[in-house]
């Protein structure tokens, strides 16, 4: 579903597969959209085989350019990078591309943002202070719901949506981070987003347990009984259709997925393994709870294959389509 405003797509790490998959996504979408403009280095994109790039001054110009060439809001690198060889020197510009895309959406000039993959280690060396895109965007954009504060990470694949309470944390830290308030907040942000961004009037939420068999009534760990179950009760008290904690090993088969609209997971791999099993190439990462719509491909920079013509654009295309649909749903909800 196309938006009436272009999507702002940040280039990500210019030494990764981002430039290649962006050119291929544009080639696949140029005839029917959604329309997007890249915030990044035009020369890097123009060097990709098959590229047709046009520099623009304002993102609204993408609407007339997109069918003929990839529109780029050119924010050039100080020096070229080599595919497959990340450069710390490019880090400040990569951060600027993300922030510029976010500002365009916050100012209402872009309908949504999509972010190509970044290399966190490289950005850390350049002074980046955040674990990833999700947390950076949370610092740039205030929460949209004062009683349910984003950002919350959601992953989608096919008919599966999963949200996370904890994200990039060592497993040994997860039990201590699973507080009552953290679970309730993530569940409320997810339910609100399902209504506003996915047009689901009465969202159904299931909550995964932390321990095997959801703790087996406390005999395999107390977190499910003492923390997660009371949090689920609190979600229900807010009027949210929430069930759990339920054993994670039986939440993701086809019959189970038909009974809910999103699953709230306690930690990274609990959510991402089923997503990548269902659609390894087409998964989408979505940030919930912000005043802007943001999606990204569910994969990394692919330095090992960058510049070799091997990278697939499936996940980026899915992210662009998801962002466009969410922006349209959000606009309809606000009207």
N, C-alpha and C positions, 0 to 999 in steps of 0.2 A: 504494500500500500504506500504510494508515494506521499511525501510531505509537500506542503506548499513552500517550504523553505529548504534550502540545501542542507545536507548533513556535513558537518565539519569533521574531516578525517585527519588525525595527526599521523605523521609519517612513521613514528616509532624509531627504532635504531636503524640508521641508514645503511649500516653494514650487514644487516640481517636480511631476511626474506621479505620484509615489508614492501620495498619498492616493487619487487616482482609480483607479489600477490595483489598489490593495488592496481598495477597495470592490467592484470588479468581480470580483476573484478570489474574495472571500468569497461573492458572489452565485452564482458558478459552482460553488463547492465546498461550500457550506453543507449540501447534502443528503447528500454521501458522503465529505467530507473530502479531504485530511487536515485535521485541526483545527489552527488556529493562533490565536495571540493577538498583537495588535500592542503593541509597546512604543513609545509615542509620545504625541502630543497628541490627546486625544479630541475636542476642539472642532474641530480642523482636519478630522478624519475625518468628524465629524457634519455638517459644512457641505457635503460632497460630495452632489450630487443622488442620491437613491435610497439613502442611507446609513441603516442601522439600527445604532446603536452602543450598547454597554453597558459601563460601567466595571466592572472586576473588581479584587479586592485581591490574589489569588493566581493564578498561571498555571494551576493545576489546575482552577480554576473554568471555564476555557474549554471543558472537555469537555461541560458541561451547558448552556452558553450558546450555543455556536457555531451550532446549528441555527436559532436565533431572531434572533440579533444578532451583530455583530462584537465579540468581546471585546477590550477595550483596557486594558492596564496604563497608566493615565494618568500621564504625566510632562509636565505642561503647559509650554508656552512662556511666557516672561515677557510677550510681546506677540504679537498675531496677525501672520501674514505674508500677503502677497498672492501669489496664484498667478502664476508667471512672473517674480517679482521676488525673487531670493535675498537673504537678509539675513545679514550677518555676526553679528548679535546672536543669531541662532538657533543658531549653530555649536556652542557648548558643550553645548546640549541635544541636538543631533544626535549628538555624540560620546558623550554619556551614554546615549542610547538604544541605541547599538551595544554599549557596554560592559555595560549591564544585560542585554541579550539574551544576550551571551556568558556572563555570570556565571550566568544561569539554566541554561544548558546545562552549564557546568562543574560546577555544584552538583547536577546530575541532575534538576532540576525541569522543564526543557524537553528534548524529545527531539532537537532540532536547532535551528539558527538559520537564518533567511533574512533577507537585508538588502536593503532597497529602495535605489534609487540615491542617491548623495551627490554634491555638487558640491565637488570637491577644492579648488578655488581659494578658495571661501568658507570652508572649514574651515581652510585654511592661514592665512587672515587671523585666524581665531579661535585660532590656536596649535597646530593639529594638526600633528604631526611626522612623519607617515607618508605614503608615496606613495598609499596607498589602503586599502580594507578588508583585503585579504589580509595586508599587512604589519602592520597594527594588531592583527589577530587573532593573528598569529604572536607578537606581543609579549605579548598577554594570556594566551595558552594555550601551555603547553610542548609540544614535539613528542611524538608518541605513540610513535615508533620512535627510540631513541637512536642507531642507526647509519644512519638515513635521515631527516634533519631537515627537517620542513616549516617554513613553508608552501610549497606548490607550487600554482600556478594551473592548473586544468583547465577547458576549455570543452567543452560537449557540444551536439550538434545531430543529431537522428535517430540513426543508427547510428555517428556519428563522435565519438570522444573525442580531444582533443589536450591535452597538457601543455606547459608552457613552461619553458625554462631561464632566459631573461631575459624581463622583462615590459615595463615602461614605461621603456625606455631609448632614447636616440638611436641611430640605426643606426651611427653612426661609433664608438660605444663597444662595440657588441655583440661584435666579435671578441676584444677584450681581456677581456671578462667571461666568455667561453666557456672556462672552465678544465676540466681533466679532472675535478676533484672536483665542480664544479657540475653537470656533465652526469651523472656517476655518481649523485650524490645525487638529482637530479630524476627520473632513471630508476628508482631504487630506491624512492623515495616513491610514484611512480606505480604500480609493480608491487605494492607492499604494499597500496595503496588499492584496486586492482582486485580483489585477493583479499578484503579485509576489507569494503569498502563496496559493491562491485558483484557479489560472490559468484562471481567467476571463479577457479576453482581453479588453472588453469594459464595465467596471462595471457601474451599475445603482444604484444611491444612492437616498434615500428619507430622508428628514429631518423632524422630528416631531416638532410640535409647543410646546410651553411651557404651554400656557393657554388653557382653554376649547375652542373648535372650532378654534384653532390656533389664538386666540385673537379676532376673529370676526371683522376684519378690525380695530383693535385698541379699540373697545368698551369694550372688556374684558381683559384689560391689554395691554401695549404698547410694551412689549418685542418682540413679534413676528414680529411686523411691524418695530420697530426701530433697533433691533439687529439681529434677526435670518434671516429675509428676505435679508438684505444686505450681510450677511455672505454666504447665498446660492448663491447670485449673484456673489460673489467673487470666490466661488468654480467653478461656471460655467465659469468664466473668466480664470480659470486655465485649462480649457478643461475637467472638470469633469462633467459627466452627473448627475446633482443633481436637485432635485425638492423639493419645500417646502417654508415655513413651512406648514405642513399638519396636520389636526386634528389627534391626537394620537389615539383617540378612534375608528378610522376607518382604521388604518394602518395594522392591524395584522390578519385579516381574510384571508382565503385561496385565494380568488380572488385577494386581494390586494398584498399578498406576491408574487404572480406570476409576478408582475410588477417591482420588484426591486431585487437587489442582497444583499443589506444591508440597514438597517434603522439606522439613527443617532438619538439617543435619548438624551434628555436634562438632565435626572436625573435617579437615580438608579431604582426605582420601575417602572418607565415608560418603562424601557427595560426588567427588570427581570420578571415582572408579565406575559407578553405574553410568554416568554421563558419557564417558569415553568408550565404554563397552557398547552403548546404544548407537553412538554416532561419533566415531573417533575424528572424522574429518570435518564434521559440520557443527560441533558444539559451539555455544556462544556464552560469553561471560557478560553479565549485565549488572550494573550498579543500581541498587534500589535506594529509595528514600531521599533523593536529591531533587532540587528544583529543575534540573536538566536531565534529559534522557541520555544515558551512556551505555554503549555495548562495545564488545571487542571480540576478536577471534579467540578461541580457547586453545591457544598454543603459544609457543615461545618464538624466539628470534631465528632459530634454525641456522645458526652460523655455519654448521657443518655442511649445509647444502646451498647456502646463499650464493647467488650468481651462477648456479649450474642449470637453471631452468627446470628444476625438479619440484619446486614448491607449489602446492595446490591452494587455490583461492577459496575453496568451499566454505571454510569457517568465516572468512572475511565477508563473503557474499551473504551468508546467513546473518552475520552481525549487522550488516547494513540494512537488510530487509527487516530484521527484528527492530532496529532502532526506528526505522520509518513507521512501522506498524504501531510501536509504542507511542511515538510522538503523535500519530493520528488519534489513537485512543485517548491520550491525555488531553488533546485539544477538544475532542468531543465531550469528554467528561467535564471540562471547564466551561463549555458553552451552555 
